[in-house]
Amino acid sequence: MKPKTKLIHGGIFGDEATGAVSTPIYQVSTYKQDAVGELRKGYEYSRTGNPTRHALEELIRDLENGVAGFAFGSGMAAISSVMLMFGSGSHIIMTDDVYGGSFRVMTKVMDQLGITSTFVDTSNPENVRAAVQENTKAVFIETPTNPLLKVTDIGAVSAVAKEFGLLTIVDNTFTTPYWQTPLDHGADIVVHSATKYIGGHSDVVAGLVVVNSTELAERVHFVQNSVGGILGPQDSWLLIRGLKTLGIRMEEHEVNAKEIVAFLEKHDGVSTIHYPGLVSHPGHETAKKQSRGFGGMISFDVGSAEKADEVLKKVRYFTLAESLGAVESLISIPARMTHASIPAERRAELGITDGLVRISVGIEDIEDLLADLEQALD
Ligand SMILES: *Cc1c(COP(=O)(O)O)cnc(C)c1O
C-alpha cells in the first residue's frame, strides 16, 4: 500500500459487526462474558482493551511498520510508560534538546524512581557511545528536535545502541510516520505526541507507542494495563479521523514552510533560520537520507525578547499558543513557553535564545501567511 492509501485502509477499516465505514466509538468500560473468562471478541475491560482504541493501535502499528501499537492519554503518558519498562537502577541516554516535558519527566520524576539519564548531542553518534554506562538500557532520540530542528542519524545511533545491547527509542512527533519511519532504520520503539500532527486539529491530547517485537509489545502492554494511562474511545476515534488526512496535510504544511523559509532568508530582521530542508542546515543530508519530507516546523532568531514580543503582537494568522502540527499556524517563544521548564543556563547552552521564534506552519493560503509575517517583521 502507498502512504496515503495506508492512512485510510491500514489497521482495521470500518466496523466488522455493522459494516459502518467509520470505526464506531465504543464508549464502553466492560464486556459481557458468556461464562467466567469466556470473552466474545477478546475484550474484558477497557483499560486492557477497547475496540476503538484497538483500531487506532492497529493503524499506527501499520503506519510505523511495527509489530504492535499502543495509545495513551498524552505524549507524556506514552513516554513515561515506555520509561517505566526500565526498572530502578537503569540509565537512559537522551538527546540534549528534547521536548521540555521529556526533560522534566526524566530529571524530576524518573530520577526519583531510580531511572537516571544523561543528555548528549545525539547528532554526533560518538557522543552516544561515550555516554554508555554499565547500567544503560536505552537511547532516546528526538529528530528533528524542538525548537532547533537538530537532526540525529537514526541508523547510526541505532547501530551504536546495538553494539551495547541497548534499545533505541525515537520521538517521531515532528516528522510523523508519513515522512519518517524510524523502525525501518533500526530503532526499536517509536513514540508520538499524537496531540500534534497526527491529531492535526488542536482538539485532542494523546500519545502513541509502536514497537518492533512481540517481546517489547508484551512489556509495553503490561505497563499500559498496569499503570492505566490509556486513551479514551472518543479521542481514539478523533485520531483515526485525523490520520486519514495526515498525508495531504503534511504535504501542504511542507509546501507552505518552504515558501516561508525562502521569505525569511531574504529578510534583514531575521538572523538564524533553523529548517532541515535548508541545504545549509547541518542536518540536511541526514534528514534527506532518513525522511521523505522536512516537515512544517521552522524557528528563527529576531535578535531579542523585545523584538520577538513585537512580532507576536502584530501577527494575525499565527496564533500565539503552545503546541504545533495543526491546520492553523501557531507561533511561540520557546524560551518562555515550551522550554520554560528548562533552566535558563541550559537553554543558553543549547542555543535557545530569547529572540528565538518558533512557528508551526499551518495549511492556510500561503499568500496570507507571507503577508502576515511581512507586516509583523517590518
Ligand atoms: C508535545 C510533545 C510531547 C509531549 O506530548 P503531550 O501530548 O503534550 O503530552 C513529546 N514530544 C514532543 C516532540 C512534543 O512536541
The ligand as an SDF file (V2000), in Angstrom:
LIG
                    3D

 15 15  0  0  0  0  0  0  0  0999 V2000
    4.2370   17.8390   22.7230 C   0  0  0  0  0  0  0  0  0  0  0  0
    5.3630   16.9010   22.6660 C   0  0  0  0  0  0  0  0  0  0  0  0
    5.4940   15.8700   23.6010 C   0  0  0  0  0  0  0  0  0  0  0  0
    4.5170   15.6890   24.7590 C   0  0  0  0  0  0  0  0  0  0  0  0
    3.2590   15.3000   24.2860 O   0  0  0  0  0  0  0  0  0  0  0  0
    1.8700   15.6680   25.0290 P   0  0  0  0  0  0  0  0  0  0  0  0
    0.8530   15.0910   24.1140 O   0  0  0  0  0  0  0  0  0  0  0  0
    1.8160   17.1620   25.1350 O   0  0  0  0  0  0  0  0  0  0  0  0
    1.9080   15.0240   26.3610 O   0  0  0  0  0  0  0  0  0  0  0  0
    6.5530   14.9910   23.4540 C   0  0  0  0  0  0  0  0  0  0  0  0
    7.4590   15.1320   22.4640 N   0  0  0  0  0  0  0  0  0  0  0  0
    7.3720   16.1320   21.5600 C   0  0  0  0  0  0  0  0  0  0  0  0
    8.3890   16.2260   20.4840 C   0  0  0  0  0  0  0  0  0  0  0  0
    6.3320   17.0430   21.6250 C   0  0  0  0  0  0  0  0  0  0  0  0
    6.2670   18.0350   20.7410 O   0  0  0  0  0  0  0  0  0  0  0  0
  1  2  1  0
  2  3  1  0
  2 14  2  0
  3  4  1  0
  3 10  2  0
  4  5  1  0
  5  6  1  0
  6  7  2  0
  6  8  1  0
  6  9  1  0
 10 11  1  0
 11 12  2  0
 12 13  1  0
 12 14  1  0
 14 15  1  0
M  END
$$$$
